[in-house]
């Protein structure tokens, strides 16, 4: 009834040639698993009538349309980095080396130390040329920019950089002896990784964030096919460079929109520029950050601190599933394929008695590398603190010498030895403090005794008989005191009378004596 079966017949002919129904791979089914099921369905359809064929055709078209709609604006989780970063996802999907260290809130690419390199590369390619990368980062610029050739790059290159740089990263970039001797840069140049930690003759796209140059800081982009060598100052920054201060210590968003005919870089809120040239699928995403070469010999020199806050990759190609996941979920139903049956497990490795020892050794090695990286990153700070402490010690010594000179001048002007007088005053104060302490202790002892007596009295005063006894004793003591006072009073009264009588008798005797002398004189 008006149904055009020609498209279905063309699709069915392709289905018959390949032995697969359309949309089988779109649902996560491998080719070997889909082929037997397709043949079985074909035999079933041959036994059915036209109505059943029409129904099957509609179902097949629906199966083709639904995955296409679902894949529109697909966020590629395996190529993206969330905020905060998931350590397990980073370990599974990304290769990191150098100063690239995940933290609780971001991924640190460069900790602000000159002569160091941080790099991270996706382990799996993007199988599409129509995608968009949204990069959110933060850069804390140094107070004084003395380092040279610093910057960081967003790459999309057609090379498995993880395999290319794994050995040089282990033997040189993360090696303690190479870092101390600063020989890792020569090893990178020897393997043609001379441009911000990657090749100058790169094959793909690159967005440069350069800290040097006439337009620095700037953002520029290049597309190369591996035939031209670009270096800092010779093609980098590119001619499309836009001057933009990304050293704001705040979140900055940059978008890279790639299409088969070219790419476009947009600095959100600042402008955009185009990168002409063909963009091919199958490239690897990555970022590298170089702290620059030292400009001054001192350890206090600092570079820009680069933190990756978030990286989001979106697929705009509606025809394919662009995310090449490292693990593919098995089909929901259907028999196992020959490839799955032929997969074998290394039982000797899994059941070995030394497996735990190997795991422990690997964990200890990774921990040692992380500790060494942490020590190397904090070395400039420790050196700066050492120099600050040495300078402070020197200033304290100068201040002490100044005080000695000042004291000598004061002694000279006043004619007194103030230090000796101060020592005398100090000794007097110490003696006063000793005496005060001793007297305080004596008073404390007396108060303690008094408190003890009061306590004893209060305990004794609890019973009425004890009170009567104490009152009787007190009355008797008072009576004895009164009797003693009365006796003393009487005794003193008698003595007073005797003294008065003695004085009277002595006076009369003297008077009589004088009378006798007067009579003799007259006669």
C-alpha positions as CSV (number, residue, x, y, z in Angstrom):
1,X,0.0,0.0,0.0
2,X,2.3,2.7,-1.3
3,X,5.5,1.2,0.4
4,X,8.6,1.7,-1.7
5,X,10.7,-1.5,-1.2
6,X,13.7,-0.4,-3.4
7,X,15.8,1.1,-0.6
8,X,15.1,-2.0,1.4
9,X,16.1,-4.3,-1.5
10,X,19.4,-2.4,-2.0
11,X,20.1,-2.7,1.7
12,X,19.1,-6.4,1.6
13,X,21.5,-7.0,-1.3
14,X,24.4,-5.5,0.7
15,X,23.2,-7.6,3.6
16,X,23.3,-10.7,1.5
17,X,26.8,-9.9,0.2
18,X,28.3,-9.2,3.7
19,X,26.2,-11.7,5.6
20,X,25.4,-9.0,8.2
21,X,22.4,-6.9,8.9
22,X,22.7,-3.1,9.2
23,X,23.1,-1.7,12.7
24,X,24.6,-4.9,14.1
25,X,27.9,-3.2,14.8
26,X,26.1,-0.2,16.1
27,X,24.8,-2.2,18.9
28,X,28.2,-3.4,20.0
29,X,28.1,-6.8,18.2
30,X,31.3,-8.0,16.5
31,X,31.3,-9.1,12.8
32,X,31.9,-12.7,13.6
33,X,29.0,-12.8,16.1
34,X,26.6,-10.9,13.8
35,X,27.2,-13.0,10.7
36,X,25.6,-16.3,11.9
37,X,22.7,-14.5,13.4
38,X,22.2,-12.6,10.1
39,X,22.1,-15.9,8.1
40,X,19.6,-17.4,10.5
41,X,17.3,-14.3,10.2
42,X,17.7,-14.4,6.4
43,X,16.5,-18.0,6.3
44,X,13.6,-17.1,8.5
45,X,12.6,-14.1,6.3
46,X,12.6,-16.3,3.2
47,X,10.0,-18.5,4.9
48,X,7.8,-15.5,5.7
49,X,5.5,-13.5,3.5
50,X,5.6,-10.0,2.2
51,X,3.9,-8.5,5.2
52,X,6.6,-10.0,7.5
53,X,9.3,-8.5,5.1
54,X,7.7,-5.1,5.4
55,X,7.6,-5.3,9.2
56,X,11.3,-6.4,9.2
57,X,12.2,-3.6,6.9
58,X,10.6,-1.0,9.2
59,X,12.4,-2.5,12.2
60,X,15.7,-2.4,10.4
61,X,15.3,1.2,9.4
62,X,14.3,2.1,13.0
63,X,17.4,0.3,14.3
64,X,19.5,2.3,11.9
65,X,18.0,5.6,13.0
66,X,18.0,5.3,16.7
67,X,21.8,4.8,17.2
68,X,22.4,7.7,14.8
69,X,20.3,10.0,16.9
70,X,21.9,8.7,20.1
71,X,25.4,9.3,18.8
72,X,24.7,13.0,18.0
73,X,26.7,15.3,20.3
74,X,28.4,12.2,21.9
75,X,30.8,13.0,24.8
76,X,33.8,10.8,24.6
77,X,34.5,9.8,28.2
78,X,37.6,7.9,27.4
79,X,39.2,11.0,25.8
80,X,37.9,13.4,28.4
81,X,39.1,14.3,31.9
82,X,36.5,15.2,34.5
83,X,36.9,17.8,37.3
84,X,38.1,16.6,39.8
85,X,40.1,14.0,37.8
86,X,39.4,10.4,38.4
87,X,42.7,8.6,39.1
88,X,41.5,5.3,37.8
89,X,40.3,6.7,34.6
90,X,43.6,8.6,34.1
91,X,45.6,5.4,34.7
92,X,43.4,3.5,32.2
93,X,43.1,6.0,29.4
94,X,46.1,8.4,29.7
95,X,49.9,8.2,29.8
96,X,51.5,10.8,32.1
97,X,55.1,11.6,32.8
98,X,57.3,14.3,34.2
99,X,55.5,16.9,36.3
100,X,52.0,15.8,35.3
101,X,50.5,14.9,38.7
102,X,46.7,14.7,39.5
103,X,45.5,16.5,42.6
104,X,42.2,16.7,44.4
105,X,40.8,19.5,42.2
106,X,42.8,19.4,39.0
107,X,45.7,17.9,37.0
108,X,48.9,19.8,37.5
109,X,50.9,19.9,34.3
110,X,53.6,22.3,35.5
111,X,54.2,23.1,39.2
112,X,56.1,26.3,38.3
113,X,59.6,24.9,38.3
114,X,61.9,25.9,35.5
115,X,63.8,23.3,33.5
116,X,61.0,20.6,34.0
117,X,58.6,19.0,31.6
118,X,55.1,17.6,32.1
119,X,53.3,15.6,29.5
120,X,50.1,13.6,29.1
121,X,48.8,11.6,26.1
122,X,45.7,9.6,25.3
123,X,46.4,5.9,24.9
124,X,43.6,5.5,22.3
125,X,43.0,7.4,19.1
126,X,40.0,9.4,18.0
127,X,38.5,7.6,15.0
128,X,36.7,10.8,13.8
129,X,37.7,14.0,12.2
130,X,34.6,15.9,13.3
131,X,35.0,16.7,17.0
132,X,35.3,19.5,19.5
133,X,37.8,19.8,22.4
134,X,36.9,22.1,25.3
135,X,39.9,22.9,27.4
136,X,39.6,24.5,30.9
137,X,42.8,25.5,32.6
138,X,44.3,27.8,35.2
139,X,47.7,29.4,35.0
140,X,49.3,31.2,38.0
141,X,52.0,33.4,36.7
142,X,55.3,34.1,38.5
143,X,55.8,37.5,40.1
144,X,58.9,38.1,37.9
145,X,59.1,36.4,34.5
146,X,62.8,35.6,34.1
147,X,62.6,32.1,32.6
148,X,62.7,31.7,28.8
149,X,60.9,29.5,26.3
150,X,58.1,28.5,28.7
151,X,54.6,27.5,27.6
152,X,52.2,24.6,27.0
153,X,50.6,22.9,24.0
154,X,47.3,21.1,23.1
155,X,48.2,18.4,20.5
156,X,46.2,16.3,18.1
157,X,48.8,14.2,16.3
158,X,48.8,11.0,14.2
159,X,51.3,9.1,16.3
160,X,50.9,6.8,19.3
161,X,53.0,9.1,21.5
162,X,52.6,6.8,24.5
163,X,54.6,4.1,22.8
164,X,57.0,6.6,21.4
165,X,57.8,8.4,24.7
166,X,57.4,5.6,27.2
167,X,61.1,4.6,27.3
168,X,62.5,8.1,27.2
169,X,60.1,9.1,30.0
170,X,61.2,6.2,32.3
171,X,64.9,6.4,31.5
172,X,65.3,10.2,31.4
173,X,62.3,12.4,32.2
174,X,61.4,10.6,35.5
175,X,64.9,9.4,36.2
176,X,66.5,10.9,39.3
177,X,70.1,11.0,38.0
178,X,69.0,12.5,34.7
179,X,67.0,15.2,36.5
180,X,69.9,16.1,38.8
181,X,72.4,16.2,35.9
182,X,69.8,18.0,33.6
183,X,70.6,15.5,30.8
184,X,67.0,14.6,30.1
185,X,66.7,17.5,27.6
186,X,69.5,16.1,25.5
187,X,67.8,12.7,25.5
188,X,64.6,14.3,24.2
189,X,66.4,16.2,21.5
190,X,68.2,13.1,20.4
191,X,64.9,11.4,19.8
192,X,63.5,14.5,18.0
193,X,61.2,15.7,20.8
194,X,62.5,19.3,20.8
195,X,59.3,21.3,20.7
196,X,57.6,21.6,24.1
197,X,58.3,17.9,24.7
198,X,57.1,16.7,21.3
199,X,58.3,16.7,17.7
200,X,58.9,19.9,15.7
201,X,57.9,17.9,12.6
202,X,54.5,16.9,14.0
203,X,51.7,15.4,11.9
204,X,48.4,16.9,13.0
205,X,47.1,20.0,14.9
206,X,48.7,22.0,17.7
207,X,47.4,24.9,19.8
208,X,50.4,26.8,21.3
209,X,50.2,28.8,24.5
210,X,53.5,30.7,24.4
211,X,54.9,32.8,27.2
212,X,57.7,34.3,25.1
213,X,57.6,36.3,21.9
214,X,56.5,39.7,20.7
215,X,52.8,39.0,21.3
216,X,53.4,37.1,24.6
217,X,51.5,35.8,26.2
218,X,49.7,34.5,23.2
219,X,47.6,31.7,21.7
220,X,48.2,30.4,18.2
221,X,47.5,27.3,16.1
222,X,49.3,25.2,13.4
223,X,48.5,22.3,11.2
224,X,51.5,20.2,9.9
225,X,51.9,17.1,7.9
226,X,55.3,16.2,9.3
227,X,57.3,17.9,6.5
228,X,58.1,21.2,8.1
229,X,60.1,21.7,11.3
230,X,58.5,24.3,13.6
231,X,60.5,25.7,16.6
232,X,60.0,28.4,19.2
233,X,60.9,31.6,17.4
234,X,60.8,29.9,14.0
235,X,57.1,29.5,13.1
236,X,56.0,29.4,16.8
237,X,54.0,31.4,17.7
238,X,52.2,31.1,14.4
239,X,51.0,33.9,12.2
240,X,47.5,33.7,13.6
241,X,48.7,34.3,17.1
242,X,46.4,36.3,19.3
243,X,47.7,38.2,22.3
244,X,45.9,37.0,25.4
245,X,46.9,37.1,29.0
246,X,46.2,33.6,30.2
247,X,48.2,34.2,33.4
248,X,45.2,35.3,35.4
249,X,45.1,32.6,38.0
250,X,41.4,31.9,37.1
251,X,39.6,29.4,34.9
252,X,40.1,30.0,31.2
253,X,38.1,28.1,28.5
254,X,39.5,27.4,25.0
255,X,37.7,25.4,22.4
256,X,39.2,23.5,19.4
257,X,36.5,22.7,16.8
258,X,38.0,20.2,14.2
259,X,36.3,19.3,10.9
260,X,37.7,17.5,7.9
261,X,38.1,20.8,6.1
262,X,40.0,22.6,8.9
263,X,39.9,23.6,12.5
264,X,38.9,26.7,14.5
265,X,40.2,27.8,17.9
266,X,37.9,29.9,20.1
267,X,39.1,31.7,23.3
268,X,35.7,32.0,25.1
269,X,35.0,35.7,25.6
270,X,38.1,36.9,23.7
271,X,37.8,35.9,20.0
272,X,38.8,33.1,17.6
273,X,41.0,32.2,14.7
274,X,41.1,29.4,12.0
275,X,43.7,26.7,11.3
276,X,43.4,25.8,7.6
277,X,44.2,22.4,6.3
278,X,42.8,18.9,6.3
279,X,42.0,17.1,9.5
280,X,42.2,13.3,9.4
281,X,40.7,10.8,11.9
282,X,42.8,8.5,14.0
283,X,44.9,11.1,15.9
284,X,45.9,11.1,19.5
285,X,45.1,13.9,21.9
286,X,47.7,15.2,24.4
287,X,49.1,18.1,26.3
288,X,52.7,19.1,27.2
289,X,54.0,21.9,29.4
290,X,57.5,23.1,29.6
291,X,58.7,25.2,32.6
292,X,61.2,27.1,30.4
293,X,65.0,27.5,30.7
294,X,66.5,29.3,33.7
295,X,67.2,33.0,33.2
296,X,69.0,33.6,36.6
297,X,71.1,31.1,38.5
298,X,69.3,31.5,41.8
299,X,67.0,28.8,43.2
300,X,64.2,31.3,43.9
301,X,63.3,31.6,40.2
302,X,59.8,30.5,39.4
303,X,57.9,29.6,36.2
304,X,54.2,29.5,35.4
305,X,52.1,27.0,37.3
306,X,49.7,25.3,34.8
307,X,46.7,23.3,36.0
308,X,44.3,21.4,33.8
309,X,40.8,21.8,35.4
310,X,38.7,19.9,32.8
311,X,39.1,18.4,29.3
312,X,35.9,17.5,27.4
313,X,35.9,15.9,23.9
314,X,32.6,15.8,22.0
315,X,32.0,13.8,18.8
316,X,30.0,15.6,16.1
317,X,30.1,12.8,13.5
318,X,26.7,11.2,13.5
319,X,27.7,8.3,11.4
320,X,30.2,6.5,13.7
321,X,30.9,5.9,17.3
322,X,34.1,7.8,17.7
323,X,35.2,6.6,21.1
324,X,37.6,3.7,20.8
325,X,37.0,2.3,24.3
326,X,39.8,0.1,25.7
327,X,37.2,-2.5,26.9
328,X,34.3,-3.5,24.7
329,X,31.3,-5.0,26.5
330,X,30.3,-8.5,25.2
331,X,27.1,-9.0,23.2
332,X,23.9,-9.3,25.3
333,X,23.0,-12.6,23.6
334,X,24.3,-15.0,21.0
335,X,27.0,-17.6,20.9
336,X,30.6,-16.9,21.6
337,X,32.7,-16.0,18.6
338,X,35.8,-17.9,17.5
339,X,38.0,-14.9,18.6
340,X,36.6,-15.0,22.1
341,X,37.0,-18.8,22.3
342,X,40.6,-18.5,21.2
343,X,41.5,-15.9,23.8
344,X,43.7,-17.4,26.3
345,X,44.8,-16.3,29.8
346,X,48.4,-16.5,31.0
347,X,47.6,-18.8,33.9
348,X,51.2,-19.1,34.9
349,X,51.5,-15.4,35.4
350,X,48.2,-15.2,37.3
351,X,48.8,-18.2,39.5
352,X,52.5,-17.7,40.2
353,X,53.5,-17.5,43.9
354,X,55.5,-14.4,43.1
355,X,52.6,-12.4,41.7
356,X,52.1,-10.5,44.9
357,X,55.8,-9.8,45.2
358,X,55.8,-8.4,41.7
359,X,52.8,-6.2,42.4
360,X,54.4,-5.0,45.6
361,X,57.7,-4.2,43.8
362,X,55.8,-2.2,41.1
363,X,53.8,-0.3,43.8
364,X,57.0,0.5,45.7
365,X,58.7,1.6,42.4
366,X,55.8,3.9,41.5
367,X,55.7,5.3,45.1
368,X,59.5,6.0,44.9
369,X,59.1,7.8,41.6
370,X,56.2,9.9,43.0
371,X,58.2,10.8,46.2
372,X,61.2,11.7,44.1
373,X,59.1,13.9,41.9
374,X,57.6,15.6,44.9
375,X,61.1,16.2,46.4
376,X,62.4,17.6,43.1
377,X,59.4,19.9,42.8
378,X,59.8,21.2,46.3
379,X,63.6,21.6,46.0
380,X,63.3,25.3,44.9
381,X,61.0,26.1,47.8
382,X,63.4,24.5,50.3
383,X,66.3,26.3,48.8
384,X,64.4,29.6,49.0
385,X,63.6,28.9,52.7
386,X,67.2,28.1,53.4
387,X,68.4,31.3,51.8
388,X,65.7,33.3,53.7
389,X,66.8,31.8,57.0
390,X,70.5,32.6,56.3
391,X,69.6,36.2,55.4
392,X,67.6,36.5,58.6
393,X,70.5,35.1,60.6
394,X,72.8,37.6,59.0
395,X,70.5,40.5,59.8
396,X,70.2,39.4,63.4
397,X,74.0,39.3,63.7
398,X,74.2,42.8,62.3
399,X,71.5,44.0,64.7
400,X,73.4,42.5,67.7
401,X,76.6,44.3,66.6
402,X,74.7,47.5,66.2
403,X,73.3,47.2,69.8
404,X,76.8,46.6,71.1
405,X,78.1,49.7,69.4
406,X,75.1,51.7,70.7
407,X,75.7,50.5,74.3
408,X,79.4,51.5,74.1
409,X,78.4,55.0,72.9
410,X,75.9,55.4,75.6
411,X,78.5,54.3,78.3
412,X,80.9,56.8,76.8
413,X,78.5,59.7,76.8
414,X,77.1,59.0,80.3
415,X,80.3,57.9,82.0
416,X,78.5,55.0,83.6
417,X,78.7,51.3,82.8
418,X,75.1,50.7,82.1
419,X,75.6,47.0,81.7
420,X,77.1,46.6,85.2
421,X,74.4,48.8,86.7
422,X,71.8,46.7,84.9
423,X,73.4,43.5,86.3
424,X,73.3,45.0,89.9
425,X,69.6,45.9,89.4
426,X,69.0,42.5,88.1
427,X,70.6,40.9,91.1
428,X,68.6,43.1,93.4
429,X,65.4,42.2,91.6
430,X,66.4,38.5,91.9
431,X,67.0,38.9,95.7
432,X,63.7,40.7,96.1
433,X,62.0,38.0,94.2
434,X,63.7,35.4,96.4
435,X,62.6,37.2,99.6
436,X,59.1,37.7,98.4
437,X,58.9,34.1,97.5
438,X,60.2,33.0,100.9
439,X,57.7,35.3,102.7
440,X,54.9,34.2,100.5
441,X,55.8,30.6,101.4
442,X,55.8,31.4,105.1
443,X,52.5,33.1,104.9
444,X,51.2,30.2,103.0
445,X,52.4,27.8,105.7
446,X,50.7,30.0,108.4
447,X,47.5,30.1,106.5
448,X,47.7,26.4,106.1
449,X,48.2,25.9,109.8
450,X,45.3,28.3,110.5
451,X,43.1,26.5,108.1
452,X,44.0,23.2,109.8
453,X,43.2,24.6,113.2
454,X,39.9,26.0,112.0
455,X,39.1,22.6,110.5
456,X,39.9,20.9,113.7
457,X,37.8,23.3,115.7
458,X,34.9,22.9,113.3
459,X,35.2,19.2,113.6
460,X,35.4,19.4,117.4
461,X,32.5,21.9,117.5
462,X,30.1,19.4,116.0
463,X,29.4,17.7,119.5
464,X,27.8,19.8,122.3
465,X,29.9,18.1,125.1
466,X,33.0,19.3,123.5
467,X,31.7,22.8,123.4
468,X,30.9,22.7,127.2
469,X,34.3,21.4,128.0
470,X,35.9,24.1,125.9
471,X,33.8,26.7,127.6
472,X,34.7,25.4,131.1
473,X,38.3,25.5,130.2
474,X,37.9,29.0,128.9
475,X,36.1,30.1,132.1
476,X,38.8,28.5,134.3
477,X,41.5,30.2,132.3
478,X,39.7,33.5,132.6
479,X,39.3,33.0,136.3
480,X,42.9,32.3,136.8
481,X,43.8,35.4,134.8
482,X,41.5,37.5,137.0
483,X,43.0,36.0,140.2
484,X,46.5,36.6,138.9
485,X,45.6,40.2,138.0
486,X,44.0,40.7,141.5
487,X,47.1,39.4,143.3
488,X,49.3,41.5,141.2
489,X,47.2,44.5,141.9
490,X,47.4,44.0,145.6
491,X,51.1,43.4,145.5
492,X,51.6,46.5,143.5
493,X,49.4,48.5,146.0
494,X,51.5,47.3,148.9
495,X,54.7,48.1,147.1
496,X,53.4,51.5,146.3
497,X,52.5,52.2,150.0
498,X,56.0,51.0,151.1
499,X,57.6,53.3,148.6
500,X,55.6,56.2,149.7
501,X,56.5,55.6,153.3
502,X,60.1,55.2,152.4
503,X,60.0,58.5,150.6
504,X,58.4,60.3,153.5
505,X,60.8,58.8,156.0
506,X,63.8,59.8,153.8
507,X,62.4,63.3,153.4
508,X,62.0,63.8,157.1
509,X,65.5,62.4,157.8
510,X,67.0,64.9,155.3
511,X,64.9,67.7,156.8
512,X,66.1,66.9,160.2
513,X,69.7,66.7,159.0
514,X,69.5,70.1,157.5
515,X,68.0,71.6,160.6
516,X,70.9,70.2,162.6
517,X,73.5,71.7,160.2
518,X,71.8,75.0,160.3
519,X,71.8,75.2,164.1
520,X,75.6,74.4,164.2
521,X,76.3,77.1,161.7
522,X,74.4,79.7,163.6
523,X,76.1,78.8,166.8
